[in-house]
Amino acid sequence: MNAKSSTPSRQRTGASALVPLAAALLITVTGGAWYGKYAQRWGPPVDMVAAASKLEQLPRQFGDWSLVEDLPFDEATRTMLECAGHVNRRYFNRATRQGVNLAIIVGPPGPTSVHTPEICFSSRAYEQQGKRSRLELEEGAGAGDSFWTVDFTTQNVLADGLRIYYAWSRGNDWEASDSPRYKFAAAPYLYKLQLAAPVPAGTGVGGADVGKEFLQEFLQSGWPNAALRASEKR
């Protein structure tokens, strides 16, 4: 009787021992799959690819602004940013004779949220002037959108300074988030806009804001999804 009864007991013990092993294996497999997806080990997800394709629809002309030059990122920059798509363009205003540089990238929310101009411009012989401030757009198609702005100067006192505007978007409104890495962590993809506009030497407080004027006209174009932006505003 004892020999017969010990067999089921050993079987139960063996089966019980497999439970934590199976659980550990499941956690390892699903964790690896999640990390592989997060790190784009198998290429960008389908929805991110679709978001990147919308960059091809970025308007070449709107208002008084016209595209004058496309400046694609080099491979090292694309690798560093981990972006699935990007545009880097120079626009020129035929009425005011002023130019700006516009860059938009789309990629996974983690890497897309961490590269800010305070870091990259300060390493390129530019000096940051003061802390960043939030620009809130209150009129037109961009009403409710917000952008961080930060000013930079060079050692050449006669050269124009730069005002950089930047914000993030899931494909609707643009937001100057205090914590983009956490705010957008669950997003399937993230756009980042960065605009560089000149601040002429000697320009005082209240002078013409070229970048703001560009953004207001750019947002009236409705890119990337005018219908979605309108529904989000309601």
C-alpha positions as protocol buffer text, in pm:
chain_id: "A"
residue {
  index: 1
  type: MET
  ca { x: 0 y: 0 z: 0 }
}
residue {
  index: 2
  type: ASN
  ca { x: 278 y: 242 z: 89 }
}
residue {
  index: 3
  type: ALA
  ca { x: 463 y: 185 z: -240 }
}
residue {
  index: 4
  type: LYS
  ca { x: 147 y: 235 z: -443 }
}
residue {
  index: 5
  type: SER
  ca { x: 40 y: 546 z: -258 }
}
residue {
  index: 6
  type: SER
  ca { x: 381 y: 712 z: -290 }
}
residue {
  index: 7
  type: THR
  ca { x: 368 y: 718 z: -670 }
}
residue {
  index: 8
  type: PRO
  ca { x: 81 y: 973 z: -703 }
}
residue {
  index: 9
  type: SER
  ca { x: 249 y: 1177 z: -430 }
}
residue {
  index: 10
  type: ARG
  ca { x: 575 y: 1192 z: -625 }
}
residue {
  index: 11
  type: GLN
  ca { x: 382 y: 1282 z: -939 }
}
residue {
  index: 12
  type: ARG
  ca { x: 204 y: 1564 z: -760 }
}
residue {
  index: 13
  type: THR
  ca { x: 532 y: 1689 z: -617 }
}
residue {
  index: 14
  type: GLY
  ca { x: 693 y: 1686 z: -961 }
}
residue {
  index: 15
  type: ALA
  ca { x: 397 y: 1864 z: -1119 }
}
residue {
  index: 16
  type: SER
  ca { x: 397 y: 2124 z: -842 }
}
residue {
  index: 17
  type: ALA
  ca { x: 765 y: 2191 z: -900 }
}
residue {
  index: 18
  type: LEU
  ca { x: 695 y: 2264 z: -1266 }
}
residue {
  index: 19
  type: VAL
  ca { x: 445 y: 2541 z: -1183 }
}
residue {
  index: 20
  type: PRO
  ca { x: 700 y: 2810 z: -1082 }
}
residue {
  index: 21
  type: LEU
  ca { x: 929 y: 2699 z: -1366 }
}
residue {
  index: 22
  type: ALA
  ca { x: 648 y: 2739 z: -1619 }
}
residue {
  index: 23
  type: ALA
  ca { x: 556 y: 3077 z: -1471 }
}
residue {
  index: 24
  type: ALA
  ca { x: 918 y: 3193 z: -1489 }
}
residue {
  index: 25
  type: LEU
  ca { x: 941 y: 3077 z: -1850 }
}
residue {
  index: 26
  type: LEU
  ca { x: 618 y: 3261 z: -1938 }
}
residue {
  index: 27
  type: ILE
  ca { x: 746 y: 3582 z: -1776 }
}
residue {
  index: 28
  type: THR
  ca { x: 1077 y: 3549 z: -1962 }
}
residue {
  index: 29
  type: VAL
  ca { x: 911 y: 3488 z: -2300 }
}
residue {
  index: 30
  type: THR
  ca { x: 651 y: 3764 z: -2267 }
}
residue {
  index: 31
  type: GLY
  ca { x: 906 y: 4001 z: -2117 }
}
residue {
  index: 32
  type: GLY
  ca { x: 1143 y: 3931 z: -2406 }
}
residue {
  index: 33
  type: ALA
  ca { x: 863 y: 3984 z: -2657 }
}
residue {
  index: 34
  type: TRP
  ca { x: 765 y: 4313 z: -2491 }
}
residue {
  index: 35
  type: TYR
  ca { x: 1124 y: 4437 z: -2487 }
}
residue {
  index: 36
  type: GLY
  ca { x: 1175 y: 4327 z: -2846 }
}
residue {
  index: 37
  type: LYS
  ca { x: 870 y: 4528 z: -2950 }
}
residue {
  index: 38
  type: TYR
  ca { x: 977 y: 4829 z: -2739 }
}
residue {
  index: 39
  type: ALA
  ca { x: 1329 y: 4821 z: -2883 }
}
residue {
  index: 40
  type: GLN
  ca { x: 1191 y: 4768 z: -3237 }
}
residue {
  index: 41
  type: ARG
  ca { x: 1398 y: 4450 z: -3267 }
}
residue {
  index: 42
  type: TRP
  ca { x: 1167 y: 4333 z: -3545 }
}
residue {
  index: 43
  type: GLY
  ca { x: 1135 y: 4674 z: -3709 }
}
residue {
  index: 44
  type: PRO
  ca { x: 895 y: 4963 z: -3637 }
}
residue {
  index: 45
  type: PRO
  ca { x: 534 y: 4863 z: -3555 }
}
residue {
  index: 46
  type: VAL
  ca { x: 274 y: 4905 z: -3828 }
}
residue {
  index: 47
  type: ASP
  ca { x: 108 y: 5206 z: -3664 }
}
residue {
  index: 48
  type: MET
  ca { x: 444 y: 5380 z: -3628 }
}
residue {
  index: 49
  type: VAL
  ca { x: 520 y: 5318 z: -3995 }
}
residue {
  index: 50
  type: ALA
  ca { x: 181 y: 5469 z: -4083 }
}
residue {
  index: 51
  type: ALA
  ca { x: 258 y: 5772 z: -3865 }
}
residue {
  index: 52
  type: ALA
  ca { x: 595 y: 5812 z: -4037 }
}
residue {
  index: 53
  type: SER
  ca { x: 428 y: 5802 z: -4379 }
}
residue {
  index: 54
  type: LYS
  ca { x: 228 y: 6112 z: -4285 }
}
residue {
  index: 55
  type: LEU
  ca { x: 552 y: 6308 z: -4287 }
}
residue {
  index: 56
  type: GLU
  ca { x: 543 y: 6276 z: -4665 }
}
residue {
  index: 57
  type: GLN
  ca { x: 223 y: 6485 z: -4658 }
}
residue {
  index: 58
  type: LEU
  ca { x: 390 y: 6772 z: -4474 }
}
residue {
  index: 59
  type: PRO
  ca { x: 295 y: 7085 z: -4671 }
}
residue {
  index: 60
  type: ARG
  ca { x: 561 y: 7237 z: -4890 }
}
residue {
  index: 61
  type: GLN
  ca { x: 382 y: 7571 z: -4895 }
}
residue {
  index: 62
  type: PHE
  ca { x: 131 y: 7742 z: -4665 }
}
residue {
  index: 63
  type: GLY
  ca { x: 51 y: 8108 z: -4613 }
}
residue {
  index: 64
  type: ASP
  ca { x: 357 y: 8309 z: -4716 }
}
residue {
  index: 65
  type: TRP
  ca { x: 594 y: 8023 z: -4632 }
}
residue {
  index: 66
  type: SER
  ca { x: 758 y: 7803 z: -4895 }
}
residue {
  index: 67
  type: LEU
  ca { x: 997 y: 7510 z: -4869 }
}
residue {
  index: 68
  type: VAL
  ca { x: 1340 y: 7604 z: -5001 }
}
residue {
  index: 69
  type: GLU
  ca { x: 1556 y: 7310 z: -4890 }
}
residue {
  index: 70
  type: ASP
  ca { x: 1528 y: 6955 z: -4760 }
}
residue {
  index: 71
  type: LEU
  ca { x: 1810 y: 6858 z: -4523 }
}
residue {
  index: 72
  type: PRO
  ca { x: 1781 y: 6485 z: -4442 }
}
residue {
  index: 73
  type: PHE
  ca { x: 1953 y: 6361 z: -4126 }
}
residue {
  index: 74
  type: ASP
  ca { x: 2267 y: 6155 z: -4167 }
}
residue {
  index: 75
  type: GLU
  ca { x: 2269 y: 5793 z: -4056 }
}
residue {
  index: 76
  type: ALA
  ca { x: 2440 y: 5869 z: -3723 }
}
residue {
  index: 77
  type: THR
  ca { x: 2168 y: 6118 z: -3630 }
}
residue {
  index: 78
  type: ARG
  ca { x: 1888 y: 5881 z: -3732 }
}
residue {
  index: 79
  type: THR
  ca { x: 2045 y: 5606 z: -3523 }
}
residue {
  index: 80
  type: MET
  ca { x: 2086 y: 5833 z: -3221 }
}
residue {
  index: 81
  type: LEU
  ca { x: 1725 y: 5954 z: -3238 }
}
residue {
  index: 82
  type: GLU
  ca { x: 1589 y: 5603 z: -3311 }
}
residue {
  index: 83
  type: CYS
  ca { x: 1326 y: 5765 z: -3533 }
}
residue {
  index: 84
  type: ALA
  ca { x: 1107 y: 5574 z: -3774 }
}
residue {
  index: 85
  type: GLY
  ca { x: 1074 y: 5881 z: -3997 }
}
residue {
  index: 86
  type: HIS
  ca { x: 1179 y: 6243 z: -4010 }
}
residue {
  index: 87
  type: VAL
  ca { x: 1178 y: 6567 z: -4204 }
}
residue {
  index: 88
  type: ASN
  ca { x: 1431 y: 6848 z: -4168 }
}
residue {
  index: 89
  type: ARG
  ca { x: 1346 y: 7150 z: -4378 }
}
residue {
  index: 90
  type: ARG
  ca { x: 1418 y: 7515 z: -4432 }
}
residue {
  index: 91
  type: TYR
  ca { x: 1120 y: 7741 z: -4509 }
}
residue {
  index: 92
  type: PHE
  ca { x: 1135 y: 8098 z: -4637 }
}
residue {
  index: 93
  type: ASN
  ca { x: 875 y: 8373 z: -4601 }
}
residue {
  index: 94
  type: ARG
  ca { x: 847 y: 8566 z: -4927 }
}
residue {
  index: 95
  type: ALA
  ca { x: 678 y: 8862 z: -4754 }
}
residue {
  index: 96
  type: THR
  ca { x: 915 y: 8915 z: -4459 }
}
residue {
  index: 97
  type: ARG
  ca { x: 1226 y: 8762 z: -4625 }
}
residue {
  index: 98
  type: GLN
  ca { x: 1294 y: 8552 z: -4315 }
}
residue {
  index: 99
  type: GLY
  ca { x: 1377 y: 8184 z: -4291 }
}
residue {
  index: 100
  type: VAL
  ca { x: 1328 y: 7912 z: -4030 }
}
residue {
  index: 101
  type: ASN
  ca { x: 1436 y: 7551 z: -3989 }
}
residue {
  index: 102
  type: LEU
  ca { x: 1170 y: 7291 z: -3909 }
}
residue {
  index: 103
  type: ALA
  ca { x: 1244 y: 6935 z: -3797 }
}
residue {
  index: 104
  type: ILE
  ca { x: 979 y: 6674 z: -3713 }
}
residue {
  index: 105
  type: ILE
  ca { x: 1056 y: 6318 z: -3613 }
}
residue {
  index: 106
  type: VAL
  ca { x: 835 y: 6025 z: -3521 }
}
residue {
  index: 107
  type: GLY
  ca { x: 942 y: 5722 z: -3323 }
}
residue {
  index: 108
  type: PRO
  ca { x: 902 y: 5529 z: -2998 }
}
residue {
  index: 109
  type: PRO
  ca { x: 799 y: 5758 z: -2710 }
}
residue {
  index: 110
  type: GLY
  ca { x: 1105 y: 5688 z: -2492 }
}
residue {
  index: 111
  type: PRO
  ca { x: 1385 y: 5804 z: -2725 }
}
residue {
  index: 112
  type: THR
  ca { x: 1164 y: 6067 z: -2889 }
}
residue {
  index: 113
  type: SER
  ca { x: 1096 y: 6240 z: -2558 }
}
residue {
  index: 114
  type: VAL
  ca { x: 1450 y: 6274 z: -2423 }
}
residue {
  index: 115
  type: HIS
  ca { x: 1649 y: 6468 z: -2685 }
}
residue {
  index: 116
  type: THR
  ca { x: 1587 y: 6837 z: -2611 }
}
residue {
  index: 117
  type: PRO
  ca { x: 1757 y: 7146 z: -2758 }
}
residue {
  index: 118
  type: GLU
  ca { x: 1891 y: 7246 z: -2415 }
}
residue {
  index: 119
  type: ILE
  ca { x: 2124 y: 6948 z: -2450 }
}
residue {
  index: 120
  type: CYS
  ca { x: 2209 y: 6941 z: -2821 }
}
residue {
  index: 121
  type: PHE
  ca { x: 2246 y: 7315 z: -2885 }
}
residue {
  index: 122
  type: SER
  ca { x: 2458 y: 7372 z: -2575 }
}
residue {
  index: 123
  type: SER
  ca { x: 2711 y: 7129 z: -2722 }
}
residue {
  index: 124
  type: ARG
  ca { x: 2738 y: 7323 z: -3050 }
}
residue {
  index: 125
  type: ALA
  ca { x: 2900 y: 7650 z: -2941 }
}
residue {
  index: 126
  type: TYR
  ca { x: 2565 y: 7803 z: -2845 }
}
residue {
  index: 127
  type: GLU
  ca { x: 2492 y: 7946 z: -2503 }
}
residue {
  index: 128
  type: GLN
  ca { x: 2147 y: 7919 z: -2352 }
}
residue {
  index: 129
  type: GLN
  ca { x: 1991 y: 8245 z: -2239 }
}
residue {
  index: 130
  type: GLY
  ca { x: 1769 y: 8197 z: -1937 }
}
residue {
  index: 131
  type: LYS
  ca { x: 1526 y: 7915 z: -1870 }
}
residue {
  index: 132
  type: ARG
  ca { x: 1277 y: 7779 z: -2118 }
}
residue {
  index: 133
  type: SER
  ca { x: 927 y: 7925 z: -2121 }
}
residue {
  index: 134
  type: ARG
  ca { x: 593 y: 7793 z: -2243 }
}
residue {
  index: 135
  type: LEU
  ca { x: 426 y: 7948 z: -2547 }
}
residue {
  index: 136
  type: GLU
  ca { x: 49 y: 7899 z: -2547 }
}
residue {
  index: 137
  type: LEU
  ca { x: -127 y: 7951 z: -2878 }
}
residue {
  index: 138
  type: GLU
  ca { x: -470 y: 8101 z: -2823 }
}
residue {
  index: 139
  type: GLU
  ca { x: -613 y: 8169 z: -3167 }
}
residue {
  index: 140
  type: GLY
  ca { x: -681 y: 7993 z: -3494 }
}
residue {
  index: 141
  type: ALA
  ca { x: -617 y: 7627 z: -3572 }
}
residue {
  index: 142
  type: GLY
  ca { x: -347 y: 7600 z: -3305 }
}
residue {
  index: 143
  type: ALA
  ca { x: -561 y: 7726 z: -3018 }
}
residue {
  index: 144
  type: GLY
  ca { x: -476 y: 7517 z: -2714 }
}
residue {
  index: 145
  type: ASP
  ca { x: -141 y: 7395 z: -2848 }
}
residue {
  index: 146
  type: SER
  ca { x: 169 y: 7474 z: -2644 }
}
residue {
  index: 147
  type: PHE
  ca { x: 541 y: 7481 z: -2718 }
}
residue {
  index: 148
  type: TRP
  ca { x: 853 y: 7521 z: -2512 }
}
residue {
  index: 149
  type: THR
  ca { x: 1074 y: 7811 z: -2622 }
}
residue {
  index: 150
  type: VAL
  ca { x: 1437 y: 7866 z: -2532 }
}
residue {
  index: 151
  type: ASP
  ca { x: 1683 y: 8128 z: -2661 }
}
residue {
  index: 152
  type: PHE
  ca { x: 2047 y: 8077 z: -2758 }
}
residue {
  index: 153
  type: THR
  ca { x: 2328 y: 8311 z: -2859 }
}
residue {
  index: 154
  type: THR
  ca { x: 2676 y: 8260 z: -3002 }
}
residue {
  index: 155
  type: GLN
  ca { x: 3003 y: 8427 z: -2909 }
}
residue {
  index: 156
  type: ASN
  ca { x: 2963 y: 8651 z: -3215 }
}
residue {
  index: 157
  type: VAL
  ca { x: 2772 y: 8949 z: -3073 }
}
residue {
  index: 158
  type: LEU
  ca { x: 2679 y: 9068 z: -3423 }
}
residue {
  index: 159
  type: ALA
  ca { x: 2523 y: 8737 z: -3525 }
}
residue {
  index: 160
  type: ASP
  ca { x: 2155 y: 8661 z: -3488 }
}
residue {
  index: 161
  type: GLY
  ca { x: 2050 y: 8455 z: -3193 }
}
residue {
  index: 162
  type: LEU
  ca { x: 1821 y: 8154 z: -3215 }
}
residue {
  index: 163
  type: ARG
  ca { x: 1486 y: 8085 z: -3056 }
}
residue {
  index: 164
  type: ILE
  ca { x: 1402 y: 7718 z: -3045 }
}
residue {
  index: 165
  type: TYR
  ca { x: 1042 y: 7596 z: -3014 }
}
residue {
  index: 166
  type: TYR
  ca { x: 963 y: 7232 z: -2940 }
}
residue {
  index: 167
  type: ALA
  ca { x: 673 y: 7010 z: -2841 }
}
residue {
  index: 168
  type: TRP
  ca { x: 538 y: 6656 z: -2870 }
}
residue {
  index: 169
  type: SER
  ca { x: 223 y: 6512 z: -3022 }
}
residue {
  index: 170
  type: ARG
  ca { x: 43 y: 6180 z: -3056 }
}
residue {
  index: 171
  type: GLY
  ca { x: -86 y: 6304 z: -3390 }
}
residue {
  index: 172
  type: ASN
  ca { x: -336 y: 6562 z: -3269 }
}
residue {
  index: 173
  type: ASP
  ca { x: -244 y: 6865 z: -3057 }
}
residue {
  index: 174
  type: TRP
  ca { x: 111 y: 6974 z: -2971 }
}
residue {
  index: 175
  type: GLU
  ca { x: 205 y: 6985 z: -2605 }
}
residue {
  index: 176
  type: ALA
  ca { x: 494 y: 7136 z: -2409 }
}
residue {
  index: 177
  type: SER
  ca { x: 499 y: 6864 z: -2144 }
}
residue {
  index: 178
  type: ASP
  ca { x: 702 y: 6891 z: -1823 }
}
residue {
  index: 179
  type: SER
  ca { x: 751 y: 6512 z: -1818 }
}
residue {
  index: 180
  type: PRO
  ca { x: 713 y: 6382 z: -2175 }
}
residue {
  index: 181
  type: ARG
  ca { x: 878 y: 6051 z: -2100 }
}
residue {
  index: 182
  type: TYR
  ca { x: 605 y: 5967 z: -1848 }
}
residue {
  index: 183
  type: LYS
  ca { x: 319 y: 6157 z: -2009 }
}
residue {
  index: 184
  type: PHE
  ca { x: 353 y: 5975 z: -2342 }
}
residue {
  index: 185
  type: ALA
  ca { x: 496 y: 5643 z: -2220 }
}
residue {
  index: 186
  type: ALA
  ca { x: 189 y: 5444 z: -2330 }
}
residue {
  index: 187
  type: ALA
  ca { x: 164 y: 5605 z: -2674 }
}
residue {
  index: 188
  type: PRO
  ca { x: 227 y: 5368 z: -2969 }
}
residue {
  index: 189
  type: TYR
  ca { x: 440 y: 5640 z: -3130 }
}
residue {
  index: 190
  type: LEU
  ca { x: 528 y: 6003 z: -3073 }
}
residue {
  index: 191
  type: TYR
  ca { x: 594 y: 6304 z: -3293 }
}
residue {
  index: 192
  type: LYS
  ca { x: 838 y: 6571 z: -3188 }
}
residue {
  index: 193
  type: LEU
  ca { x: 854 y: 6913 z: -3354 }
}
residue {
  index: 194
  type: GLN
  ca { x: 1155 y: 7142 z: -3325 }
}
residue {
  index: 195
  type: LEU
  ca { x: 1167 y: 7483 z: -3490 }
}
residue {
  index: 196
  type: ALA
  ca { x: 1468 y: 7717 z: -3505 }
}
residue {
  index: 197
  type: ALA
  ca { x: 1395 y: 8082 z: -3582 }
}
residue {
  index: 198
  type: PRO
  ca { x: 1629 y: 8382 z: -3586 }
}
residue {
  index: 199
  type: VAL
  ca { x: 1626 y: 8646 z: -3316 }
}
residue {
  index: 200
  type: PRO
  ca { x: 1803 y: 8945 z: -3475 }
}
residue {
  index: 201
  type: ALA
  ca { x: 2078 y: 9100 z: -3266 }
}
residue {
  index: 202
  type: GLY
  ca { x: 1946 y: 9393 z: -3065 }
}
residue {
  index: 203
  type: THR
  ca { x: 1585 y: 9269 z: -3069 }
}
residue {
  index: 204
  type: GLY
  ca { x: 1417 y: 9374 z: -2747 }
}
residue {
  index: 205
  type: VAL
  ca { x: 1135 y: 9221 z: -2550 }
}
residue {
  index: 206
  type: GLY
  ca { x: 812 y: 9233 z: -2750 }
}
residue {
  index: 207
  type: GLY
  ca { x: 987 y: 9226 z: -3085 }
}
residue {
  index: 208
  type: ALA
  ca { x: 861 y: 9026 z: -3382 }
}
residue {
  index: 209
  type: ASP
  ca { x: 827 y: 8656 z: -3299 }
}
residue {
  index: 210
  type: VAL
  ca { x: 908 y: 8487 z: -3629 }
}
residue {
  index: 211
  type: GLY
  ca { x: 873 y: 8136 z: -3492 }
}
residue {
  index: 212
  type: LYS
  ca { x: 532 y: 8199 z: -3341 }
}
residue {
  index: 213
  type: GLU
  ca { x: 409 y: 8345 z: -3670 }
}
residue {
  index: 214
  type: PHE
  ca { x: 539 y: 8038 z: -3855 }
}
residue {
  index: 215
  type: LEU
  ca { x: 373 y: 7795 z: -3613 }
}
residue {
  index: 216
  type: GLN
  ca { x: 37 y: 7970 z: -3637 }
}
residue {
  index: 217
  type: GLU
  ca { x: 39 y: 7947 z: -4016 }
}
residue {
  index: 218
  type: PHE
  ca { x: 178 y: 7593 z: -4015 }
}
residue {
  index: 219
  type: LEU
  ca { x: -96 y: 7468 z: -3782 }
}
residue {
  index: 220
  type: GLN
  ca { x: -362 y: 7617 z: -4008 }
}
residue {
  index: 221
  type: SER
  ca { x: -252 y: 7367 z: -4273 }
}
residue {
  index: 222
  type: GLY
  ca { x: -416 y: 7094 z: -4061 }
}
residue {
  index: 223
  type: TRP
  ca { x: -123 y: 6852 z: -4074 }
}
residue {
  index: 224
  type: PRO
  ca { x: -114 y: 6568 z: -3983 }
}
residue {
  index: 225
  type: ASN
  ca { x: -486 y: 6518 z: -3930 }
}
residue {
  index: 226
  type: ALA
  ca { x: -716 y: 6818 z: -3943 }
}
residue {
  index: 227
  type: ALA
  ca { x: -1028 y: 6618 z: -3850 }
}
residue {
  index: 228
  type: LEU
  ca { x: -860 y: 6456 z: -3550 }
}
residue {
  index: 229
  type: ARG
  ca { x: -722 y: 6787 z: -3429 }
}
residue {
  index: 230
  type: ALA
  ca { x: -1066 y: 6947 z: -3456 }
}
residue {
  index: 231
  type: SER
  ca { x: -1232 y: 6664 z: -3261 }
}
residue {
  index: 232
  type: GLU
  ca { x: -968 y: 6684 z: -2988 }
}
residue {
  index: 233
  type: LYS
  ca { x: -1029 y: 7059 z: -2947 }
}
residue {
  index: 234
  type: ARG
  ca { x: -1402 y: 7013 z: -2885 }
}
